[in-house]
Amino acid sequence: MKISGSVALVTGANRGLGAVFARALLERGARTVYAAARNPATITGPGLTPIALDVTDPASVAAAAERYAGVDLLINNAGVSIGGSDPEAARAEMEVNYFGPLAMSRAFAPVLAANGGGALVNVLSVLSWVTFPRPKTYAASKAAAWSLTNALRLELREQGTHVLGVHAGYIDTDMAANITGPKISPEDVVVQALDGLEAGAYEVLADEVSRNVRAGLSGGLELLYPELATPAQDVSA
């Protein structure tokens, strides 16, 4: 898909990766960029069109699909990471990270079809494929979103809609502010994602960790989780 001349909608565009996506789309010649957030007053940046949108509210999603009928590029970027084991937190993550893209994709699929097919981009994570105790509920929501992305890729193929999944490890945004370790810049992720979109890629693996984990999926659990190769300590003795 050619970004120049497109009409794009980016969810969660008020900060972090979403804000970078919105600016980059304009820089690449998008005709209109609808920058969506629950509070559109938080959207900054010249040339953007701020819109109110809550991806967890069916009425808000339906109204957006009706109002912005010229969209031919949808970027499902909105996400939340709460962590822990609280079931309510897990439900909140699933609502935004899985049910949000599901609702947006269903609502905008007819819009994309009417505009020649266009493209849909889902921002996923390396945690779509591997998990750890602390981010387990977030990882579960991203694993669900990855499965959804694969299904949408097949489902929307006949109407000419290209579906791209973007995976990365830690991105240097507010969401990972308390994380130590290597991080990729949001600008780098966006450049790779938009380059991949224009090249017709189905997946973008934006960093070394996502590439390594993706390659290791066929290697067995011990490759992804080396600690499983060591017998657990017997605490009953």
C-alpha positions in Angstrom: 0.0 0.0 0.0 1.2 3.5 -0.8 1.0 5.8 2.2 1.2 9.0 0.1 -2.4 10.2 -0.5 -3.9 7.8 2.1 -6.5 8.6 4.7 -5.3 7.0 8.0 -6.7 6.5 11.4 -4.3 5.8 14.3 -5.7 4.7 17.7 -3.9 5.7 20.9 -2.3 8.6 19.0 -1.9 11.0 21.9 1.5 9.7 23.0 4.2 7.1 22.6 4.2 4.9 19.5 0.8 6.2 18.3 2.0 9.8 18.3 5.1 8.8 16.3 2.9 6.8 13.8 0.6 9.8 13.3 3.5 12.2 12.6 5.3 9.8 10.3 2.2 9.2 8.2 1.9 13.0 7.6 5.6 13.1 6.7 5.2 10.3 4.2 2.4 12.2 2.4 -0.8 10.9 4.0 -3.7 13.2 2.9 -5.5 13.0 6.3 -4.4 11.5 9.6 -7.1 11.0 12.1 -5.3 10.9 15.5 -7.6 9.1 17.9 -7.7 9.2 21.7 -10.3 9.1 24.4 -9.6 12.8 25.0 -8.8 14.5 21.6 -7.5 17.5 23.5 -4.4 15.5 24.3 -3.5 15.2 20.6 -0.7 17.6 19.6 1.1 18.1 16.3 0.5 20.2 13.3 -1.6 18.8 10.5 -3.2 16.0 12.5 -7.0 15.7 12.8 -7.8 14.9 16.5 -10.8 12.7 17.0 -12.5 11.2 20.1 -12.5 7.4 20.2 -12.7 4.8 22.9 -11.8 1.4 21.4 -13.6 -0.3 24.3 -16.9 1.4 23.7 -18.9 -0.2 20.8 -20.9 3.0 20.3 -17.8 5.1 20.0 -16.3 2.6 17.5 -19.4 2.4 15.4 -19.7 6.2 15.3 -16.1 6.5 14.1 -16.6 4.0 11.3 -19.7 6.0 10.1 -18.1 9.4 10.5 -14.7 8.7 9.0 -15.8 6.8 5.9 -12.8 7.8 3.8 -10.3 5.8 5.8 -8.2 3.4 3.8 -5.4 2.7 6.4 -6.3 1.7 10.0 -3.5 1.4 12.6 -4.7 -0.4 15.8 -2.0 0.9 18.1 -3.9 1.6 21.4 -2.7 -0.6 24.2 -2.4 -0.9 27.9 -0.1 -2.8 30.2 -1.1 -3.2 33.9 0.7 -6.3 35.0 0.2 -8.5 38.0 -2.4 -11.2 38.6 -5.5 -9.1 39.3 -8.3 -10.5 37.2 -9.8 -7.0 36.7 -6.5 -5.8 35.4 -6.3 -8.7 33.0 -9.8 -7.9 31.8 -8.8 -4.3 31.2 -5.8 -5.4 29.2 -7.9 -7.8 27.1 -10.5 -5.1 26.5 -8.0 -2.7 25.0 -5.4 -5.0 23.5 -7.7 -7.7 22.0 -11.3 -6.6 22.0 -10.3 -3.1 20.9 -8.6 -4.2 17.6 -11.4 -6.8 17.1 -14.1 -4.1 17.3 -12.1 -1.6 15.2 -11.3 -4.2 12.5 -14.9 -5.4 12.3 -16.3 -1.8 12.1 -13.8 -0.6 9.6 -13.6 -3.6 7.3 -16.5 -2.4 5.2 -15.0 1.1 5.1 -11.6 -0.3 3.9 -13.4 -2.4 1.3 -15.4 0.5 0.0 -12.1 2.4 -0.4 -10.3 -0.2 -2.5 -9.2 -2.5 0.3 -6.5 -0.5 1.9 -4.6 -1.9 4.9 -4.9 -2.7 8.5 -1.9 -2.6 10.9 -2.0 -4.3 14.3 0.7 -3.3 16.8 1.6 -6.5 18.6 4.6 -7.5 20.7 7.3 -10.1 21.2 5.1 -11.1 24.1 2.6 -12.5 21.6 4.9 -15.5 21.5 6.7 -15.7 24.8 5.8 -14.8 28.3 7.0 -14.4 31.9 5.3 -14.3 35.3 5.0 -10.5 35.7 3.6 -9.6 32.2 1.6 -12.8 31.8 -1.8 -11.1 31.5 -0.5 -8.5 29.0 1.2 -11.3 27.1 -2.1 -13.2 27.0 -3.9 -10.2 25.5 -1.2 -9.8 22.8 -1.2 -13.5 22.0 -4.9 -13.2 21.4 -4.3 -10.2 19.2 -1.7 -12.1 17.2 -4.2 -14.9 16.6 -6.8 -12.3 15.6 -4.3 -10.7 13.2 -3.7 -14.0 11.4 -7.4 -14.6 11.1 -8.1 -11.1 9.8 -5.3 -11.5 7.2 -7.1 -14.5 5.7 -10.6 -13.1 6.2 -10.0 -9.7 4.6 -7.8 -11.0 1.8 -10.7 -11.4 -0.6 -11.7 -7.7 -0.2 -8.2 -6.6 -1.0 -7.3 -5.5 2.5 -3.6 -6.1 3.5 -3.0 -6.9 7.2 0.3 -6.3 8.8 1.4 -7.3 12.3 4.2 -5.4 14.0 6.2 -7.1 16.8 8.9 -5.6 19.0 10.4 -6.1 22.5 10.6 -3.1 24.8 9.9 0.2 23.1 11.3 3.4 24.6 7.9 4.9 25.6 6.0 5.6 28.8 4.7 2.1 28.9 8.3 0.7 29.4 9.6 3.6 31.5 10.2 1.4 34.5 11.9 -1.4 32.5 15.6 -1.7 32.5 17.4 -3.2 29.5 17.7 -2.6 25.8 14.9 -0.7 24.2 14.1 0.2 20.6 13.1 3.8 19.8 9.5 4.3 18.7 10.8 6.1 15.6 12.7 3.0 14.5 9.7 0.8 15.0 7.5 3.1 12.9 10.0 3.4 10.1 10.2 -0.3 9.8 6.4 -0.7 10.1 5.7 1.8 7.4 8.4 0.5 5.1 7.1 -3.0 5.6 3.5 -1.8 4.8 4.6 -0.3 1.6 6.6 -3.4 0.7 3.6 -5.7 1.3 5.1 -7.5 4.3 2.8 -9.5 6.5 4.9 -9.2 9.6 7.5 -6.7 10.8 10.0 -7.9 13.4 11.4 -4.6 14.6 14.3 -5.7 16.8 16.6 -8.6 17.5 14.6 -10.0 20.4 11.5 -10.3 18.3 13.4 -11.9 15.4 15.1 -14.4 17.8 11.9 -15.4 19.5 10.0 -15.7 16.3 12.8 -18.0 14.9 12.7 -20.1 18.1 9.0 -20.9 18.1 9.7 -24.3 16.4 12.6 -25.2 18.8 10.6 -26.4 21.7 9.7 -24.9 25.1 13.2 -25.4 26.5 14.6 -23.0 23.9 12.1 -20.2 24.7 12.3 -21.0 28.5 15.8 -22.3 29.3 14.9 -22.7 33.0 12.6 -25.6 32.0 15.7 -27.6 31.1 16.8 -27.5 34.8 14.7 -29.7 37.2 12.7 -27.6 39.7 14.0 -27.6 43.2 12.2 -30.0 45.5 10.9 -27.8 48.3 9.1 -30.6 50.1 12.3 -32.1 51.6 
